[in-house]
Amino acid sequence: MEWRERASCQAEDPDLFFPVGNIGSGPTLIQTDEAKAVCRRCPVREQCLAWALDAGPMDGIWGGTTEQERQAMTRRPVPASPGRVTP
């Protein structure tokens, strides 16, 4: 993936995007803001986000989004079945 070689995060501490600590603790709000600031100036942010959305649930900040934000992006309403009455 050549886009990774051009990513702004290459020069940053990985712990900013993937914090080490208690399992399930996730990034702090400050870490999230700092990581997203790096992503905002990244020339390959869109490619990174597309890759993360295709890869499925993953920890960390990818393409300027948290795991929860990416999950919200991929949720789609279930289409109604033919003949089904919806309230």
C-alpha positions as CSV (number, residue, x, y, z in Angstrom):
1,M,0.0,0.0,0.0
2,E,2.0,2.9,-1.3
3,W,-0.3,5.5,0.3
4,R,1.0,4.4,3.8
5,E,4.5,5.6,2.8
6,R,3.1,9.1,2.3
7,A,1.0,9.2,5.4
8,S,1.7,12.1,7.9
9,C,1.5,9.6,10.8
10,Q,4.7,7.9,9.7
11,A,6.7,10.6,11.6
12,E,4.5,10.4,14.7
13,D,4.5,8.1,17.8
14,P,2.2,5.2,17.1
15,D,0.9,5.4,20.7
16,L,-0.9,8.6,19.6
17,F,-3.1,6.6,17.2
18,F,-3.0,3.2,19.1
19,P,-2.6,4.0,22.8
20,V,-0.9,1.4,25.0
21,G,-2.7,0.9,28.3
22,N,-5.6,-1.0,29.7
23,I,-7.4,-3.3,27.3
24,G,-10.6,-1.6,26.1
25,S,-9.6,1.8,27.4
26,G,-9.3,3.4,24.0
27,P,-7.6,6.7,23.2
28,T,-8.2,9.6,25.5
29,L,-10.0,12.7,24.2
30,I,-6.7,14.6,24.0
31,Q,-5.0,11.7,22.1
32,T,-7.9,11.6,19.8
33,D,-7.8,15.3,19.1
34,E,-4.0,15.2,18.5
35,A,-4.2,12.2,16.2
36,K,-7.1,13.8,14.2
37,A,-5.0,17.0,13.9
38,V,-2.3,14.9,12.2
39,C,-4.9,13.3,9.9
40,R,-6.4,16.7,8.9
41,R,-3.1,17.6,7.3
42,C,-2.4,14.2,5.8
43,P,-2.3,14.0,2.0
44,V,-3.6,10.4,2.0
45,R,-6.4,10.7,4.6
46,E,-9.1,9.6,2.2
47,Q,-7.2,6.5,1.1
48,C,-6.5,5.7,4.8
49,L,-10.2,6.0,5.7
50,A,-11.3,4.0,2.7
51,W,-8.9,1.2,3.7
52,A,-10.1,1.2,7.3
53,L,-13.7,1.1,6.2
54,D,-13.0,-1.9,3.9
55,A,-11.0,-3.7,6.6
56,G,-13.7,-3.6,9.1
57,P,-13.6,-2.9,12.9
58,M,-10.2,-1.9,14.0
59,D,-8.8,-0.1,17.0
60,G,-7.2,3.3,16.7
61,I,-7.5,6.4,14.6
62,W,-7.6,5.8,10.8
63,G,-8.3,8.5,8.3
64,G,-9.1,11.0,11.0
65,T,-11.9,8.8,12.6
66,T,-12.3,6.7,15.6
67,E,-13.5,3.1,15.5
68,Q,-17.0,4.3,16.7
69,E,-17.1,6.9,14.0
70,R,-16.2,4.4,11.3
71,Q,-18.9,2.0,12.6
72,A,-21.5,4.8,12.4
73,M,-20.4,5.4,8.8
74,T,-21.0,1.8,7.8
75,R,-24.4,1.4,9.5
76,R,-27.1,1.4,6.9
77,P,-30.8,1.1,7.5
78,V,-32.3,-2.2,6.6
79,P,-34.5,-1.9,3.6
80,A,-38.2,-2.8,4.2
81,S,-39.3,-6.1,2.7
82,P,-42.0,-5.9,0.0
83,G,-45.4,-6.0,1.5
84,R,-44.0,-5.2,5.0
85,V,-45.8,-2.5,6.8
86,T,-43.6,-0.1,8.6
87,P,-44.9,2.2,11.4
